[in-house]
Amino acid sequence: MIGKKIAQLRTQHKLSQKELARRTGVSVATVKNWEGDSSDPCLENIKILSNIFNVTTDSRLGQTRIFGSTMRSWRKRTSSC
């Protein structure tokens, strides 16, 4: 899911959860929830994350793909912005 990808990208960019939270304007708990797949970032935060990590977001065949991960249940688990 997207949480593993966020954690992987955060680690690759040598960011702490605290620093990623600061850059995205959310709490550390929210970043932990994303990385633990308890919730997914809202579209605005996905845009911010894609800029921080220098990755793209796109839609293919009706499935939203974010950071290379398919987000089938994304709307049900999205955190509010």
LUMVONU-811042 format. One record per residue (C-alpha): residue in one letter; x, y, z; residue number from 1. Coordinates in Angstrom, 3 decimals, padded with zeros to 6 digits, always signed. Layout:
BEGIN
   residuo       east      north         up   num
         A          X          Y          Z   NUM
...
! end
This chain:
BEGIN
   residuo       east      north         up   num
         M   +000.000   +000.000   +000.000     1
         I   +000.962   +003.648   -000.078     2
         G   +002.223   +003.691   +003.509     3
         K   +005.219   +001.514   +002.747     4
         K   +006.061   +003.709   -000.237     5
         I   +005.839   +006.901   +001.830     6
         A   +008.126   +005.386   +004.478     7
         Q   +010.555   +004.188   +001.812     8
         L   +010.687   +007.579   +000.101     9
         R   +011.014   +009.388   +003.435    10
         T   +013.958   +007.185   +004.383    11
         Q   +015.589   +007.613   +000.965    12
         H   +015.331   +011.389   +001.372    13
         K   +016.788   +011.128   +004.899    14
         L   +013.763   +012.749   +006.517    15
         S   +012.427   +011.960   +009.964    16
         Q   +008.708   +011.518   +010.490    17
         K   +008.801   +014.803   +012.403    18
         E   +010.424   +016.638   +009.476    19
         L   +007.991   +015.135   +006.946    20
         A   +005.092   +016.161   +009.205    21
         R   +006.462   +019.709   +009.377    22
         R   +006.885   +019.937   +005.604    23
         T   +003.377   +018.628   +004.913    24
         G   +001.699   +020.620   +007.692    25
         V   +000.349   +017.584   +009.541    26
         S   +001.082   +015.960   +012.891    27
         V   +003.685   +013.247   +013.417    28
         A   +000.765   +010.966   +014.334    29
         T   -000.724   +011.541   +010.881    30
         V   +002.554   +010.577   +009.182    31
         K   +002.692   +007.450   +011.370    32
         N   -000.887   +006.608   +010.333    33
         W   +000.019   +007.004   +006.656    34
         E   +003.104   +004.838   +006.992    35
         G   +001.196   +002.261   +009.039    36
         D   -001.584   +002.177   +006.420    37
         S   -004.161   +003.279   +008.991    38
         S   -005.094   +006.199   +006.751    39
         D   -004.062   +007.670   +003.426    40
         P   -003.139   +011.265   +002.661    41
         C   -005.742   +013.523   +001.079    42
         L   -005.185   +014.773   -002.462    43
         E   -003.643   +018.042   -001.306    44
         N   -001.114   +016.178   +000.835    45
         I   -000.419   +013.757   -002.007    46
         K   +000.532   +016.760   -004.138    47
         I   +002.805   +018.042   -001.375    48
         L   +004.385   +014.604   -000.885    49
         S   +004.980   +014.194   -004.605    50
         N   +006.808   +017.533   -004.633    51
         I   +008.884   +016.686   -001.565    52
         F   +009.859   +013.293   -002.990    53
         N   +010.077   +014.471   -006.612    54
         V   +007.708   +011.754   -007.842    55
         T   +004.642   +011.927   -010.054    56
         T   +001.007   +011.025   -009.539    57
         D   -001.180   +009.824   -012.365    58
         S   -004.381   +007.982   -013.184    59
         R   -004.482   +004.864   -015.339    60
         L   -007.452   +002.728   -016.343    61
         G   -009.670   +004.172   -013.645    62
         Q   -007.260   +003.270   -010.834    63
         T   -005.404   +006.070   -009.155    64
         R   -001.715   +005.302   -008.951    65
         I   +000.290   +007.263   -006.470    66
         F   +004.015   +006.768   -005.974    67
         G   +003.628   +003.549   -007.988    68
         S   +001.011   +002.110   -005.608    69
         T   -002.581   +001.398   -006.623    70
         M   -005.040   +003.093   -004.306    71
         R   -008.228   +001.029   -004.587    72
         S   -009.584   +001.759   -001.112    73
         W   -008.045   +005.207   -000.933    74
         R   -011.296   +007.193   -000.703    75
         K   -012.464   +005.174   +002.289    76
         R   -009.239   +005.690   +004.229    77
         T   -008.251   +009.216   +003.264    78
         S   -007.411   +011.630   +006.036    79
         S   -008.919   +015.084   +005.778    80
         C   -006.800   +018.058   +004.784    81
! end
